[in-house]
Amino acid sequence: MPHMFRPLLTAAALAAFLAIAPSQVALSRAGPASAPAWIRTASEGVSLDEAIRRVRDVYGDVTVLKAETRGAENRRVHHIKFLTESGRVKTVMVDARTGDIR
């Protein structure tokens, strides 16, 4: 009896593989643009979180009021608005590609 089910199980496994294979090929051809944004950012430059860390390294223990990324993919800039230790509001821009603070 057990030998009767072997061809059936083999056919079911083959059918499952053939059903999944095209989607895996499509995912592999999609390229880096289909990756989540946090992965692309990490591999292509400075993330917003890293930009905030760099601002804190330069300006001390600041309170971030607003942080956002603006611009196109090839020209992104992180705008970070924060409250300094002396109570002043300051806005800086961090180049998302190089990490330079302006």
C-alpha positions as CSV (number, residue, x, y, z in Angstrom):
1,M,0.0,0.0,0.0
2,P,2.7,2.6,0.9
3,H,4.2,2.3,-2.6
4,M,0.9,3.4,-4.2
5,F,1.1,6.8,-2.6
6,R,4.7,7.5,-3.7
7,P,3.8,8.6,-7.3
8,L,0.9,10.7,-5.9
9,L,3.2,12.5,-3.4
10,T,5.9,13.1,-6.1
11,A,3.3,14.6,-8.4
12,A,2.0,16.8,-5.6
13,A,5.5,18.1,-4.7
14,L,6.3,18.8,-8.4
15,A,3.0,20.7,-8.8
16,A,3.7,22.8,-5.7
17,F,7.2,23.6,-7.0
18,L,6.0,24.6,-10.4
19,A,3.3,26.8,-8.9
20,I,5.9,28.7,-6.8
21,A,8.8,28.9,-9.2
22,P,7.5,31.6,-11.5
23,S,6.9,34.0,-8.6
24,Q,10.4,33.4,-7.3
25,V,11.9,34.2,-10.8
26,A,9.8,37.4,-10.9
27,L,11.1,38.5,-7.5
28,S,14.7,37.9,-8.5
29,R,14.4,39.9,-11.7
30,A,12.7,42.8,-9.9
31,G,16.1,44.2,-8.8
32,P,17.0,46.6,-6.0
33,A,14.2,49.0,-6.7
34,S,11.7,46.5,-5.4
35,A,13.6,46.2,-2.0
36,P,12.1,48.0,1.0
37,A,13.1,51.6,1.4
38,W,15.1,51.0,4.5
39,I,17.3,48.5,2.7
40,R,17.8,50.7,-0.3
41,T,18.7,53.7,2.0
42,A,21.1,51.7,4.0
43,S,23.0,50.4,0.9
44,E,22.9,53.7,-1.0
45,G,23.8,56.3,1.6
46,V,22.8,57.7,5.0
47,S,19.4,56.8,6.5
48,L,17.3,59.4,8.3
49,D,18.1,57.7,11.6
50,E,21.8,57.9,10.9
51,A,21.5,61.6,9.9
52,I,19.9,62.3,13.3
53,R,22.7,60.5,15.1
54,R,25.3,62.6,13.2
55,V,23.4,65.8,14.1
56,R,23.5,64.7,17.8
57,D,27.2,64.0,17.5
58,V,27.9,67.5,16.2
59,Y,25.3,69.6,18.2
60,G,25.1,67.5,21.4
61,D,22.0,66.1,23.1
62,V,19.3,67.9,21.1
63,T,15.6,67.3,21.0
64,V,14.5,66.6,17.4
65,L,11.3,68.4,16.6
66,K,10.9,67.3,13.0
67,A,12.9,65.1,10.6
68,E,12.1,64.3,7.0
69,T,13.7,63.4,3.7
70,R,13.1,65.5,0.7
71,G,14.1,65.3,-3.0
72,A,14.4,62.8,-5.7
73,E,16.2,59.5,-5.4
74,N,19.5,60.8,-6.8
75,R,19.4,64.1,-4.8
76,R,17.9,63.4,-1.4
77,V,18.4,65.6,1.6
78,H,17.4,65.0,5.2
79,H,15.9,68.1,6.9
80,I,16.3,67.9,10.6
81,K,14.7,70.6,12.9
82,F,15.8,70.4,16.5
83,L,15.9,72.3,19.8
84,T,19.4,73.0,21.0
85,E,20.6,72.7,24.6
86,S,20.4,76.5,24.9
87,G,16.7,76.5,23.8
88,R,17.1,77.7,20.2
89,V,15.4,76.1,17.3
90,K,17.8,75.1,14.5
91,T,17.3,73.4,11.1
92,V,20.1,71.6,9.3
93,M,20.3,69.6,6.1
94,V,22.1,66.3,5.8
95,D,23.1,65.1,2.4
96,A,21.6,61.6,2.2
97,R,24.3,60.3,-0.1
98,T,27.4,61.6,1.7
99,G,26.2,62.4,5.3
100,D,27.6,66.0,5.1
101,I,25.8,68.4,7.4
102,R,24.9,71.8,6.0
